[in-house]
Each structure stands twice: as structure tokens, then as C-alpha cells.
Amino acid sequence: MDNSFFDELSMLGTENSVETSLLVEKVKSAMLKAMKRAYPECEDNMRVDIDPETKTFNMFLLKTVVDDEALDNSEINIDQARTIDPTAMVGGTVEVAVSPRALGRTAAQSAKQSIHGDLRSIHRANILSKFEDKEFECITATVTQVEPGRGTVTVMYDGTELYLFKNEQIPGEVLKEGQSVKVYVTGITNKEKKPIIKISRAHRDLVKRLFELEIPEIYDGTVEIKSISREAGSRTKLAVCSHDPNVDAVGACIGPKRSRITTIVSELGGEKIDIIPYSEVPEEFIARALAPAEVIRTTIEDPETRACTVIVPNNQLSLAIGNRGQNAKLAAKLTGYKIDIKPEQEIPSAETEE
């Protein structure tokens, strides 16, 4: 077997993140199967030796020595046996080297398919073991390629290439090769065959995970993120509450001199983040969610359909609704209520009387 076999073996191992020793065992197993197909009468009397260090590859059949003509491949005549081993005796055994070519094209093809099948299985197991506990978590990857046409960004994480598609990127963000970015693993599909790791920088839970990483009080459970709504690249609203009366939830998230929130905003390319104190009282929570707008009154119209009406000062209407309705939409997603925002002047006089 020439050295190119071992070069290919090493390359296969590198490409599939498989140790050479494990790959050697897979090749041995495949070659033994091929030998059994080619020499079924020899059953288990065969051996494959592969040593990557000395670059030797040998296959042997263990044949019984007979004093007359061999009936099949499991036997060898004494005269022929003594050309291999001068001490051979009738009734004993000798090992006869087998050339890979002797296995025939079909057996060789079968062995190759078996090896590739094993490699796929190993690769699949490696990917799953690497990423199963990363599903729905935030990981730090390195940008390795930015495709100009479709805008797909290739990132590398722990030796595995992942693809950040255009629709999962933060709108307007320009990623550069060599840059470290945090991405959220939204899921693993096709687990039974070839696992696909889906990642995102636009998902709202990326922001949630960044807060958990950056704010110790969130990580240890003192401060809880109750809900989150996001328009990637533009604005995120985050509702938080504290389980310790001595800890201010909003203050913990902002940090001394805004240090904590600044780090997260920077990671998200300048995305604005509103931190809202959560309230168990829906009217109060809805009013807070519409920040920075002031709210005069909130009325729950229908608890079943979660519909409400919010009255704001006339000069606050556009602020409450926001550019392209963004503030109102984010507040609705944050609270789970359908919010109808009305200016103060539209209230009939009967309703304004106390």
C-alpha cells in the first residue's frame, strides 16, 4: 500500500475531526468485511494490520496446510506453504498475504462505502456531542468568510463551520473576517442524518443570553427577565423584576455608569435597549412598556382577548406609537396585550369627569 493511502487517511481524519486511531479501526473493520465477502470460506481466519506510523497496510488469510490440492481458499498445499514458511507442517497453518486488488472492485467499493458511512456516523456523533448542550444558548464564534452576493457569513466554533444567513443577521450590521461575534443557537435539525446547527444574531433570546452573561444578578436568579421583545438592529424591550428587595432590577441591568448595558449594546452594534420594571398589575405593566412615552390611563377592555386602551397626552402620541409603530408593537409583544393608543383629546367629556 503506497504512502498516498496514509496521507488520505490523515486528511479524512482532519476533515471529519476524527482521531487517526479511530479511523484506522473503521478501515480495518471495513476491509475485514470486504475480505469475508471475497473469501467467505475463510470465515474469521483473516487479519488486517494497519500502522500509520510505519505506513504499513497488510491483509492476511490464515490457511490450513494440506498434503494434496487445496479445496478452497481456506487451505494451502504443503509445498506452497513452505515457500512462505519453511517450517510449515501438514495440519498446521500459515498466514498468506492478500493484495487489496485481489478483493475485486465490488468488495473495494463496498469497503469504501462502509468507511464513509462510519465517518458520517462519527461526524454526526461529534457534532451532536459538541452542540447538543449549546442548543438555545449563546456561543462565541469567529467570522471566517463573508459572502458578498447572498450575504451569508461563515463562522467557526470549536473547529466546526456554521452559517449565519442574511435573515438571521442584525440588519445593517457589517461583519468582518477575523471578528469574534456572539450568536444564539436556535436549534439543531436533521439530527438523525447530517445535523444542521442553526444560529442567529437577530433572535430575541440572544439579548436574553447576553444579559445572563453580563449581569451576575440575572445569572444567579436574583433578577429575573420576565419577557422580552425585539426588533433586531433597532430596539429591544426587556421586562425585569427583582426577587430581593435590596436589589434594584433595572439598576443591576444598567450597571455603574451604564457599564453593563453599554457592553451589551456594543455587542449588538448599537441597538437601543429599554429596560422596563415588570409589574403583576397589567395596567401598570402596559403603561411602563410604552416608555419613553408617558401614559395617563390604561383600561383593560377584554381580559379574554387581552385587549386594552391606553390614553396618552396629545404631545406624546407619536412617541408612544413610535417610528413605523415600533414602540407600540414592541410594547404589545412584551406585555402580550393588543394595545389601542389614543390621545387625551379624543376622550369624550363624559369619560373625563371623575
C-alpha positions in Angstrom: 0.0 0.0 0.0 1.6 3.3 -1.1 2.0 6.4 1.2 -0.9 8.2 -0.5 -3.3 5.9 1.4 -1.9 7.2 4.7 -2.0 10.8 3.5 -5.6 10.4 2.5 -6.3 8.7 5.9 -4.8 11.6 7.8 -6.7 14.1 5.6 -10.0 12.2 6.2 -9.4 12.3 9.9 -8.7 16.0 9.9 -11.7 16.9 7.7 -14.1 14.9 9.9 -12.5 15.7 13.3 -11.7 12.1 13.9 -8.6 10.7 15.5 -6.4 8.6 13.2 -6.5 5.7 15.6 -10.3 5.5 15.5 -10.3 5.9 11.7 -7.8 3.0 11.4 -10.2 0.8 13.3 -13.0 1.7 11.0 -10.8 1.0 7.9 -9.8 -2.4 9.4 -13.4 -3.3 10.1 -14.4 -2.3 6.5 -11.5 -4.3 5.0 -12.4 -7.4 7.1 -16.0 -7.2 5.8 -14.6 -6.9 2.2 -12.4 -9.9 2.8 -15.3 -12.0 4.2 -17.2 -11.2 1.0 -14.3 -12.2 -1.2 -13.3 -15.3 0.9 -16.5 -16.5 2.6 -15.0 -20.0 3.2 -12.2 -18.5 5.4 -14.8 -17.1 8.0 -12.8 -15.5 10.8 -9.4 -16.8 9.7 -8.2 -13.4 8.4 -6.4 -10.4 9.7 -5.8 -6.8 8.7 -2.8 -4.8 10.0 -2.6 -1.0 9.6 0.2 1.0 11.2 0.1 4.7 10.3 3.5 5.3 12.0 5.4 2.8 9.8 2.9 3.4 7.0 2.3 -0.4 6.6 -1.0 -1.9 5.4 -1.2 -5.7 5.2 -4.1 -8.2 4.9 -3.7 -11.9 5.7 -5.6 -15.2 5.3 -4.9 -17.9 7.8 -4.8 -21.1 5.7 -4.7 -24.8 6.8 -1.8 -26.7 5.4 -2.8 -29.9 3.4 -0.7 -32.5 1.6 -2.8 -32.6 -1.5 -4.5 -30.0 -3.6 -6.3 -27.2 -1.7 -10.1 -27.5 -1.9 -10.8 -23.7 -1.4 -9.1 -20.5 -0.1 -9.1 -21.8 3.4 -6.4 -24.4 2.5 -2.9 -24.4 1.1 -0.7 -27.2 -0.3 2.3 -28.1 1.8 4.8 -27.2 -1.0 3.3 -23.8 -1.5 3.1 -23.3 2.3 6.8 -23.9 2.6 7.6 -21.1 0.2 6.0 -18.8 2.8 7.1 -20.6 5.9 9.9 -23.2 5.6 8.8 -24.8 8.9 5.2 -25.3 7.8 3.7 -28.7 8.6 0.6 -30.6 7.3 -2.3 -29.8 9.7 -0.7 -26.6 10.8 -1.5 -23.0 9.5 0.3 -20.3 7.6 -0.6 -16.7 7.0 -0.9 -15.8 3.4 -0.7 -12.1 2.4 -3.6 -10.8 0.3 -3.4 -7.9 -2.1 -6.2 -5.3 -1.9 -6.6 -5.8 -5.7 -7.5 -9.5 -5.1 -10.6 -8.4 -3.3 -12.1 -7.2 -6.6 -13.7 -3.9 -7.5 -17.1 -4.6 -5.8 -15.5 -5.5 -2.5 -13.2 -2.5 -2.6 -16.2 -0.2 -3.4 -18.2 -1.8 -0.6 -15.3 -1.2 1.9 -15.1 2.5 0.8 -18.8 3.0 1.3 -18.6 1.3 4.7 -15.7 3.7 5.7 -17.6 6.8 4.5 -20.8 5.5 6.3 -18.8 5.2 9.5 -17.2 8.6 9.0 -20.7 10.2 8.6 -21.8 8.4 11.8 -18.7 9.6 13.7 -19.1 13.1 12.3 -22.7 13.2 13.3 -22.0 12.0 16.8 -19.2 14.6 17.1 -21.4 17.4 16.0 -24.2 16.4 18.4 -21.9 15.9 21.4 -20.4 19.4 20.7 -23.7 21.3 20.2 -26.5 19.4 22.0 -25.8 21.3 25.2 -25.4 24.5 23.3 -28.9 24.5 21.8 -30.8 27.6 22.9 -27.6 29.0 24.3 -25.2 31.8 23.2 -21.8 30.9 21.8 -18.8 33.0 20.7 -17.6 32.2 17.2 -15.1 33.7 14.8 -16.1 35.1 11.4 -14.1 33.2 8.7 -15.8 34.3 5.5 -18.3 36.9 4.3 -20.1 36.0 1.0 -20.6 39.3 -0.9 -23.5 38.1 -3.0 -26.0 36.4 -0.7 -24.5 37.9 2.4 -24.1 34.6 4.2 -21.4 34.7 6.9 -19.4 31.6 7.7 -18.3 31.4 11.4 -16.0 28.9 13.1 -16.8 27.4 16.5 -14.6 24.8 18.1 -13.4 23.5 14.7 -16.9 23.4 13.1 -18.1 25.8 10.4 -21.5 27.3 10.9 -23.6 29.5 8.6 -25.2 32.8 9.7 -27.7 33.5 6.9 -28.7 37.1 5.9 -32.1 36.9 7.5 -30.5 35.8 10.9 -28.1 38.7 10.9 -28.7 42.1 12.6 -30.0 44.4 9.8 -27.3 46.9 8.8 -24.5 45.1 10.7 -21.3 44.6 8.8 -19.3 41.6 10.0 -15.6 41.2 9.1 -13.3 38.2 8.8 -11.4 37.5 12.0 -14.1 39.2 14.1 -15.4 37.5 17.2 -19.2 37.5 17.4 -21.8 36.1 19.8 -24.5 34.0 18.1 -27.6 32.2 19.5 -28.1 28.6 18.7 -31.8 28.5 17.7 -31.9 24.7 17.1 -30.4 21.6 15.7 -32.2 20.0 12.8 -31.7 16.7 10.9 -30.3 15.1 14.0 -30.7 11.5 12.6 -28.7 12.1 9.5 -26.5 15.2 9.0 -27.1 17.6 11.8 -27.6 21.3 10.9 -26.7 23.8 13.5 -29.0 26.9 13.1 -27.6 30.2 14.5 -28.9 33.7 14.8 -28.0 37.2 15.8 -31.5 38.5 15.2 -33.3 36.2 17.7 -34.7 38.0 20.8 -33.2 35.3 23.1 -29.7 36.3 22.0 -30.3 39.5 24.0 -31.6 37.5 26.9 -28.5 35.3 27.0 -26.2 38.4 26.7 -27.9 39.8 29.8 -27.4 36.5 31.6 -23.7 36.5 30.7 -23.2 40.1 31.6 -25.4 40.6 34.7 -24.5 38.4 37.7 -27.8 39.1 39.4 -29.7 37.6 36.4 -27.3 34.6 36.2 -27.8 33.8 39.9 -31.6 34.4 39.7 -31.8 37.5 42.0 -33.1 39.4 39.0 -35.4 37.7 36.5 -36.2 38.6 32.9 -40.0 38.2 32.7 -40.4 38.9 29.0 -38.5 40.3 26.0 -39.5 41.8 22.6 -37.0 42.8 19.9 -36.7 44.4 16.5 -33.1 43.4 15.7 -30.8 46.2 14.9 -33.2 48.8 16.1 -34.7 48.3 19.6 -35.3 45.8 22.3 -37.6 46.0 25.3 -36.8 43.9 28.4 -39.1 43.5 31.4 -37.2 42.6 34.6 -38.1 42.1 38.3 -36.1 41.6 41.5 -36.5 38.7 43.9 -34.5 40.7 46.5 -36.0 43.9 47.9 -32.5 45.3 48.3 -31.6 44.8 44.6 -32.9 47.3 42.0 -33.6 45.1 38.9 -33.3 48.0 36.4 -30.2 49.4 38.1 -28.5 46.0 38.2 -29.0 45.7 34.4 -27.7 49.1 33.6 -24.7 48.9 35.9 -22.4 51.6 37.4 -22.1 54.4 34.9 -24.1 52.3 32.4 -21.1 49.9 32.1 -23.1 46.7 31.9 -25.7 47.9 29.4 -23.1 49.6 27.3 -21.2 46.2 26.8 -24.4 44.5 25.6 -25.4 47.5 23.3 -21.9 47.4 21.8 -22.2 43.6 21.1 -25.4 44.3 19.3 -24.0 47.1 17.2 -25.6 50.0 19.0 -29.2 48.5 19.3 -31.3 50.6 21.7 -32.4 48.7 24.8 -35.3 49.8 27.1 -35.3 48.1 30.5 -38.8 48.0 32.0 -39.6 47.2 35.6 -42.1 44.4 35.5 -45.5 44.6 37.3 -48.0 41.9 38.1 -50.7 44.6 37.6 -51.4 44.6 33.8 -52.4 48.2 33.6 -49.2 49.3 35.2 -47.0 46.9 33.2 -48.6 48.1 29.9 -48.0 51.8 30.8 -44.4 51.1 31.7 -43.9 49.1 28.5 -44.8 52.2 26.4 -41.7 54.1 27.7 -40.4 56.6 27.0 -43.9 57.8 26.4 -46.0 58.9 29.4 -49.4 57.2 30.0 -52.4 58.9 31.6 -54.6 55.8 31.9 -54.7 52.2 30.9 -58.0 50.3 30.6 -58.3 46.6 30.1 -61.2 46.2 27.7 -61.3 42.5 27.5 -59.2 40.2 29.7 -60.0 37.2 27.5 -58.7 38.6 24.3 -56.1 40.7 26.2 -57.2 44.0 24.6 -56.6 47.3 26.2 -56.9 51.0 25.6 -54.2 53.4 26.6 -54.7 57.2 26.9 -51.6 59.4 26.4 -51.1 63.2 26.4 -51.7 64.7 22.9 -48.0 65.6 22.6 -46.9 62.0 23.5 -49.0 60.1 20.9 -46.3 59.8 18.2 -43.7 58.9 20.9 -46.0 56.2 22.3 -46.6 54.7 18.8 -43.0 55.2 17.7 -41.4 55.3 14.2 -43.4 52.9 11.9 -45.4 51.8 15.0 -42.3 50.2 16.5 -42.7 51.3 20.2 -46.4 50.2 20.3 -45.5 46.8 18.6 -42.7 46.1 21.0 -44.8 47.0 24.0 -47.6 44.7 22.7 -45.2 41.8 22.3 -43.6 42.5 25.7 -46.9 42.5 27.6 -49.0 40.1 25.4 -51.7 42.7 25.1 -53.3 44.3 22.0 -52.8 48.0 22.7 -55.0 50.7 21.3 -53.3 54.0 21.9 -55.5 57.2 21.9 -54.6 60.8 22.6 -56.2 62.6 25.5 -58.2 65.0 23.4 -60.2 62.1 21.9 -61.8 61.2 25.2 -65.4 62.3 25.3 -66.1 64.8 28.1 -68.4 62.3 30.0 -65.4 60.0 30.4 -63.0 62.7 31.7 -65.3 63.5 34.6 -64.3 61.9 37.8 
